Amino acid sequence: MIPLSVPLLKGNELKYVAECISSGWISSAGSFVEDFEKKIAKFVGSKYAVACMNGTTGLHISLLLAGVQESDYVIVPNLTFIASLNSIKYIGARPILIDINPDTWQMDLKLLENFFMNECYTKKSDNELALFDNLNHKRIKAIMPVHVLGNMCDMIKLQELCSKYHLDIIEDSTEALGSYFSGKHSGTFGKFGVFSFNGNKIISTGGGGMIVTNDEELAKRAKHITTQAKSNPDEYFHDEIGYNYRLVNVLAAIGVAQMEQLEGILVAKHKIDTFYREALKDVGDIEFQEVSKEVKPNNWLFTFKTKDKAALLEFLNEKLIQSRPFWVPMNQLPMFTKERYISEMDYSNKVYENCISIPCSSGITEEELEFVVHNIKKFFKS
Ligand SMILES: *Cc1c(COP(=O)(O)O)cnc(C)c1O
């Protein structure tokens, strides 16, 4: 089988994990965690990075530390992976769903701006200006842009809107390690950015996450609260409700080895993307995700649109070419059908109905790429 997207573990992963095991430092103490944090902070250009158990827990803690409360709303795109919304619900807050741009598949900023202008008002709350929803007068505290497939929306425009309307930005950057907007790395545009090292992401630790921020106080709080809020090194004294969300040293060891290979992985991903776009450009009704000129994407997961999605998925999977549909939009899931969904054309659904992801592991061979393309052409008989 040609897998959809599997990690490349050809570097020092085994060596560093062996170091953990022979030294006995497999768990919560050990030097790889700090090393991994430093490597990520340096790579993305943020002052601080705090490792955590996975991307989902990173999003949860970021929302908590941004001061999102139970009665608040958080704005989020309607086409995302469930973890973005789950992290909002863990706090007890509620999502406001925004439809996507049909070409880039990122949150539609025009819809967002119209929503701010026509359906919200600002007023003072806790001595700060804040944004409120006309409908039920609840505070809208934060926005979570999701860099879907490693592409990005206009982050400069989003920053302008958020400063005008008093919203904190928490970037779901879990798919976007190695992606830039106007030369600035994803995850560094707001209060927090969160990365994931799940098995299928651009680098992997099996499971893992990282919170990045430029705020020293928030970084300290993130470390504290993800490690059970123990405030005294000698005593079991805990000064607030904490979480056991730490990343263990063995997994951080894999992360350090993966970071050593990231540049090479990004080059490989870019080649795969270029190859597929060239080879499939006139095949059937295939259309690609649009990437604006300000964005340098990480080309994480190759995905395209076709009206024959269902039949093509079946055809490719039968040929042992592992292919996957896109996420069911959030407004269609039973937990969220009653939430606000800001949309004119429901492009989320159109993209969902037509999108298919095909094999693009960084270690995929040229023969495998040719085999995938050959079969897609055969399907469309072109
Ligand atoms: C992978 C992913 C997450 C969650 O990351 P985990 O490390 O799996 O918890 C969140 N949001 C999006 C968009 C993702 O793709």
The ligand as a MOL file (V3000), in Angstrom:
LIG
                    3D

  0  0  0     0  0            999 V3000
M  V30 BEGIN CTAB
M  V30 COUNTS 15 15 0 0 0
M  V30 BEGIN ATOM
M  V30 1 C -3.9640 17.6820 14.0320 0
M  V30 2 C -4.8530 18.8220 14.2820 0
M  V30 3 C -5.1840 19.2340 15.5850 0
M  V30 4 C -4.8800 18.4650 16.8260 0
M  V30 5 O -3.6130 18.0580 17.0270 0
M  V30 6 P -3.3610 16.7410 17.9140 0
M  V30 7 O -1.8850 16.8110 18.1400 0
M  V30 8 O -3.7760 15.5790 17.0790 0
M  V30 9 O -4.1430 16.8630 19.1670 0
M  V30 10 C -5.9420 20.3910 15.7370 0
M  V30 11 N -6.3780 21.0880 14.6870 0
M  V30 12 C -6.1120 20.7130 13.4110 0
M  V30 13 C -6.6140 21.5620 12.2970 0
M  V30 14 C -5.3500 19.5620 13.1640 0
M  V30 15 O -5.1250 19.1830 11.9080 0
M  V30 END ATOM
M  V30 BEGIN BOND
M  V30 1 1 1 2
M  V30 2 1 2 3
M  V30 3 2 2 14
M  V30 4 1 3 4
M  V30 5 2 3 10
M  V30 6 1 4 5
M  V30 7 1 5 6
M  V30 8 2 6 7
M  V30 9 1 6 8
M  V30 10 1 6 9
M  V30 11 1 10 11
M  V30 12 2 11 12
M  V30 13 1 12 13
M  V30 14 1 12 14
M  V30 15 1 14 15
M  V30 END BOND
M  V30 END CTAB
M  END
